[in-house]
Amino acid sequence: METAILAGGCFWGMEDLIRKLPGILDTEVGYTGGDLDHASYQKVKTGETGHAEAIRIEFDSNVISYRHILDFFFRIHDPTTKNRQGGDIGTQYRSAIFYLSQEQKITAEEMLKLVEDSGVWQAPLATEITAATKFWAAEADHQDYLEHYPNGYTCHYLRPIPSFLAK
């Protein structure tokens, strides 16, 4: 089992799509990348904590690779919008890859270059690649949100673009 931590806007939509991939064992939404201990939705939503809404993903690397998770990540959000996804605006909605090892950092950098070189996105990428910091689990009402509220808000969807790994 391995862990990945990604941020790409509101965590509800990312969690809903990523959890359905083969090899995903567990997901948890939360906050990371900031300086505030015991981050909470009430504090993070102000945009003043430095935290991003993120998803922690536990996966079976014998079934799905970190590289394939990143490929999917770049296809379910717009990595060119700085501090924004859809109608959500603020640093808490930034695009970021929080690596947990040197190997993940290298893979993230390689994937970012593949995505940039693909020409799929017409604007420069705004995705950050940074070392993971403490991950604070979001409140219970945010976990599995779109399973509980299937008509709830999301700006995430699988874009009709080919896999970046297909090149």
Secondary structure, 3 states (H helix, E strand, C coil): CEEEEEEECCHHHHHHHHCCCCCEEEEEEEEECCCCCCCCHHHHCCCCCCCEEEEEEEECCCCCCHHHHHHHHHHHCCCCCCCEECCEECHHHCEEEEECCHHHHHHHHHHHHHHHHHCCCCCCCCCEEEECCCCEECCHHHCCHHHHCCCCCCCCCCCCCCCHHHC
